[in-house]
Amino acid sequence: MATMAVIVGRSKNNVIGVGNTIPWHVPEDMAFFKRVTMGHPVVMGRKTWESMGRRPLPGRVNIVITSRPELITTEGVKAFTSLQQAASFLNKDRLGIWFVIGGDQLYKEAMQSATLVFVNTLLDVEIEEGDAWFEYPELKNPMIWHKQEKFEQVSEKSTTHPKTRILFEQFVRVGT
């Protein structure tokens, strides 16, 4: 059976989006995302898919969760009406890991059963006008989650938030 993981970048105040876009450009955050997800399937909601210009991420199986899967016609992209359908498809023949990459509604559902969570927090960035969030205080509960890895890096390449500190954390669900 495959492992469902969540990967997310967020501001200090847990914002992940504004107007269906990521409200920062921090190349180190994106490089981490690419390195971790490359070669693995990624599952996203329709709004996340649209925010990417309806273009699949290269080097990964791309799956979109939408109430209208017939509207997802991009070659090489699969569409399902629920996370459960996508999980059944991914668990059928695959071993390894697959990632839920957004948005906030899909994260809410995925966090109920994910066994691995990667969180990148921009420690010096607060977004006041956010309309999508990733806020899960239970990640701090050692009875549910074990922090497996943690490191910090300063962004040298950000065009929107120069010199911001990024906290990279990896959590594993206890008992898995």
C-alpha positions as CSV (number, residue, x, y, z in Angstrom):
1,M,0.0,0.0,0.0
2,A,1.2,3.5,-0.9
3,T,1.8,6.2,1.7
4,M,-0.2,9.4,1.6
5,A,1.8,12.5,2.4
6,V,0.9,16.2,2.6
7,I,3.3,18.9,1.6
8,V,2.6,22.5,2.2
9,G,4.3,25.9,2.3
10,R,2.8,28.5,4.6
11,S,3.4,31.9,6.1
12,K,4.1,32.5,9.7
13,N,0.3,33.0,10.3
14,N,-0.6,29.8,8.3
15,V,-1.7,31.5,5.1
16,I,-1.2,29.3,2.0
17,G,-3.0,31.4,-0.6
18,V,-4.5,34.7,-1.6
19,G,-6.8,34.9,-4.6
20,N,-5.9,31.4,-5.8
21,T,-2.2,32.2,-5.9
22,I,0.8,31.6,-3.6
23,P,1.5,35.1,-2.1
24,W,5.3,34.8,-2.2
25,H,8.1,33.8,-4.5
26,V,10.8,31.9,-2.5
27,P,12.8,29.6,-4.8
28,E,14.2,27.6,-1.9
29,D,10.7,26.6,-0.9
30,M,9.8,25.6,-4.5
31,A,13.1,23.7,-4.9
32,F,12.4,21.7,-1.8
33,F,8.9,20.9,-3.1
34,K,10.3,19.8,-6.4
35,R,13.0,17.7,-4.9
36,V,10.6,15.9,-2.5
37,T,7.7,15.3,-5.0
38,M,9.7,14.5,-8.1
39,G,8.9,11.1,-9.4
40,H,5.9,10.7,-7.1
41,P,2.2,11.2,-7.9
42,V,0.7,14.5,-6.8
43,V,-3.0,15.1,-5.9
44,M,-4.5,18.6,-6.0
45,G,-7.9,20.3,-5.9
46,R,-9.3,22.0,-8.9
47,K,-8.4,25.5,-7.7
48,T,-4.8,24.5,-7.2
49,W,-4.8,22.9,-10.7
50,E,-6.2,26.1,-12.2
51,S,-3.7,28.3,-10.3
52,M,-0.9,26.3,-12.0
53,G,-2.3,27.3,-15.4
54,R,-3.8,23.9,-16.0
55,R,-0.4,22.5,-16.7
56,P,0.8,19.3,-15.1
57,L,3.9,19.2,-13.0
58,P,6.6,17.4,-15.0
59,G,8.1,14.2,-13.8
60,R,5.0,13.3,-11.7
61,V,1.6,11.7,-12.2
62,N,-0.8,14.6,-11.7
63,I,-4.3,13.9,-10.3
64,V,-7.0,16.6,-9.9
65,I,-9.9,16.2,-7.5
66,T,-13.0,17.9,-8.9
67,S,-16.8,17.6,-9.0
68,R,-16.5,17.7,-12.8
69,P,-13.7,15.3,-13.8
70,E,-14.9,15.4,-17.4
71,L,-13.6,19.0,-17.7
72,I,-10.0,17.9,-17.0
73,T,-8.9,17.0,-20.4
74,T,-5.1,17.6,-20.3
75,E,-3.2,14.7,-21.6
76,G,-1.5,12.7,-18.8
77,V,-3.7,14.2,-16.0
78,K,-6.2,12.0,-14.2
79,A,-9.3,13.4,-12.5
80,F,-11.4,11.9,-9.7
81,T,-14.4,13.2,-7.8
82,S,-12.9,12.4,-4.3
83,L,-9.7,12.0,-2.5
84,Q,-10.9,8.5,-1.6
85,Q,-11.2,7.6,-5.4
86,A,-7.7,8.9,-6.0
87,A,-6.3,7.0,-3.1
88,S,-7.9,3.8,-4.3
89,F,-6.3,4.3,-7.7
90,L,-2.9,5.1,-6.3
91,N,-3.0,2.3,-3.8
92,K,-4.0,-0.3,-6.4
93,D,-0.6,-0.9,-8.1
94,R,1.9,1.4,-6.5
95,L,4.2,1.1,-3.6
96,G,5.9,4.3,-2.3
97,I,4.6,7.7,-1.5
98,W,2.1,10.1,-3.1
99,F,1.5,13.8,-2.2
100,V,-1.5,16.0,-1.5
101,I,-0.3,19.4,-2.7
102,G,-3.4,21.6,-2.0
103,G,-5.6,23.5,-1.6
104,D,-6.9,24.1,1.9
105,Q,-10.1,22.0,1.5
106,L,-8.1,19.0,0.2
107,Y,-5.6,19.4,3.0
108,K,-8.4,19.3,5.6
109,E,-9.6,15.9,4.2
110,A,-6.0,14.5,3.8
111,M,-4.9,15.4,7.3
112,Q,-7.4,12.9,8.7
113,S,-5.4,10.0,7.2
114,A,-2.0,11.2,6.0
115,T,0.9,9.4,7.6
116,L,3.6,11.9,6.6
117,V,3.5,15.7,6.5
118,F,6.1,18.1,5.1
119,V,5.6,21.8,6.3
120,N,7.7,24.7,5.1
121,T,7.0,27.8,7.2
122,L,8.2,31.2,6.1
123,L,9.1,32.5,9.6
124,D,9.4,36.2,8.7
125,V,6.3,36.4,6.4
126,E,2.8,37.3,7.6
127,I,0.1,37.6,5.0
128,E,-2.9,39.6,6.3
129,E,-5.2,39.2,3.2
130,G,-5.0,35.4,3.1
131,D,-8.0,33.4,2.0
132,A,-6.6,29.9,2.3
133,W,-4.9,28.4,5.3
134,F,-3.0,25.4,6.7
135,E,-3.4,25.5,10.4
136,Y,-3.1,22.2,12.3
137,P,-2.1,22.6,15.9
138,E,-2.4,18.8,16.3
139,L,1.0,18.5,14.6
140,K,2.4,19.7,17.9
141,N,0.7,16.8,19.7
142,P,3.3,14.1,20.4
143,M,0.5,11.5,20.9
144,I,-0.5,12.0,17.2
145,W,2.6,13.3,15.4
146,H,6.4,12.7,15.8
147,K,8.6,15.5,14.4
148,Q,11.1,13.4,12.3
149,E,13.2,16.2,10.8
150,K,13.6,19.9,11.2
151,F,16.0,22.4,9.6
152,E,16.1,26.1,8.9
153,Q,17.4,28.0,5.9
154,V,17.6,31.7,4.9
155,S,16.3,32.5,1.5
156,E,19.0,34.1,-0.7
157,K,16.9,34.2,-3.9
158,S,13.4,35.4,-2.9
159,T,12.1,38.3,-5.0
160,T,9.2,39.0,-2.6
161,H,10.7,38.3,0.8
162,P,14.5,38.6,0.7
163,K,16.4,37.0,3.6
164,T,13.3,35.3,5.0
165,R,13.9,32.3,7.2
166,I,12.3,29.0,6.1
167,L,11.6,26.3,8.7
168,F,11.4,22.9,7.0
169,E,9.7,20.2,9.2
170,Q,8.7,16.6,8.6
171,F,6.1,14.9,10.7
172,V,5.2,11.2,10.9
173,R,1.9,10.0,12.3
174,V,2.6,8.0,15.5
175,G,1.9,4.3,15.1
176,T,2.7,4.1,11.4
